[in-house]
């Protein structure tokens, strides 16, 4: 993979999505452009999209977006953006035989050393047997010395 990485990834590295699996056995197969493997569940797509944000793989992020809602481009908050954790709170539907799904997650990150958390309900739809990200309802919280301020 020829991607810009925030840190060195090896096949044995823990997957950034914090599934408990190695990157190779978890999300790498979906992000690898030479692979023909696609996530089988909405949660797998959510986890692989998180990894794509960690690895700054904008092609994967855009290609996994529902074509009716896909932006022309995605911009990250500069190179000072550092993703530090993902927690899946719940998943509704979104299994192999479903056509829609919802994943509630919290992603933690830092921008210029300041901690943030992004809490989102992500919605997914299956098109031609492939899961696509449709949209997310976001609640971004800034963590500052233990005080949480909702924006």
N, C-alpha and C positions, 0 to 999 in steps of 0.2 A: 504494500500500500504506500503510495506516495502522498502522504498527507502531512500537514503541519501539526506536530504533536506538542502538547504542553509538557509532557514528560515522556521518557522512553517507555515504550510498550514492547513487551516480548510476548511470545505465545503463552508463556507460563505465568505472566502477570495476572493478578486478580482483575477481573473485569471492572471497569469504572462504574458500571451500573449497580455494583454491590450485590449481585445475585448469589455470590458465594462460589461461582464457577470461575475458571480461568477465562481470560479474554478470548482465547482460541476456541474454547468449547461453548462460549456464550455469544457475544455480539460480533466478534470479528468476521464470522462467516456471512453476516448480513452486510457489513460495511465494505467487505472486500469486493472491489469492482469486477474481479474475474469470477466471482461466485454467482451461481444461479439460485442461491438459497434465499428465501424470504421468511420473515417472521410468520409463525403459524397462529399467533394470538395478538390481541391488541396490546397486552402487557409486554410481550417480546418486542413489538414495534416501539413502544414507549421507552423501554430500556435501551434499545439500539439507537434511538434518536438522542437520548441523553448522552450516550457514548460519542455520537457524532458531534454533539456540542462540545464535549470534553476535548475531542481530537480536532475540532474545527473543520469538520468534513461537511462543508456547505452543500456539496452535490447530493450527498445522502439525505440531508435534511430536506432539501427542495424536492428530490425525487420521491420521498416517502410522504409528501403532502398531497392531499386530495387535489386533483387537477382543477376542480371548480373553485378552490379556495387558496391555491398556491400563489404566494407573492412572486414577483419577478426576481427578487433577490432577498437574502437574509444578511443582516449586518449584526455582528456581535459587538459587545461593548468594549472594543479595543483589545489589545493583547494583554491588558492587565486583568482580564476576566479569568478567574481560576475556579473551576467547578470542584467542589469538595465532597459531595455526597448526594445520594438519591435514596429516598424511602418511598416505597409503594404503600400507600395507606389502604387502598381497596381497588378491586377490579370488578366491574359488573358486565356480564355478557362478554363478548370479545374473545370467545373460545374458537377453536378450529371450525366448528360448524355454524357459528353465528355470522351475521352480516353487519352488526353494529356492536360497539363496545364503548365503555367509559373506564378510564383509569384515573384515580385520585392519587396524586403524588406530592411530595415535597422535595425540592432540589435545593441544596445549599451551595452557595458560591461566594467568592470574594471579588470585589472590584477595588483596586488600589488599597488592598489590605482591610477594607471594611466588609464585614460579614452581612450577607443577605440570605433570605430564603424565599423561594418562589413556590407557592402552593397553587396547584392547578387541578381542575377537573378537565381531562383531555377526552375528546370525543373522536371515535374512529369509525370508519366504514370500510367494508371490504368491496373492492372493485376488481373484477376479473380474477378472483381467488387471491388477491393481494390486499393486505391491510394498508389503509392510508389514514394519516392524521387529518382530521377535519378542522377542528378548532379547539380552543381551550378557554375555560373561564378561570381567570387568574386573580389571585389575591397575593400581592407581593408585600412582604413584611421586611422591614429593615431591623436587624438585630444590633442594638447599640448598648453595651454595658448592661445587658440583662433586660433592658426596656424594649418592648416590642411596639413599634409604631406602625399602624396600618396606613398605607397610602391609598 
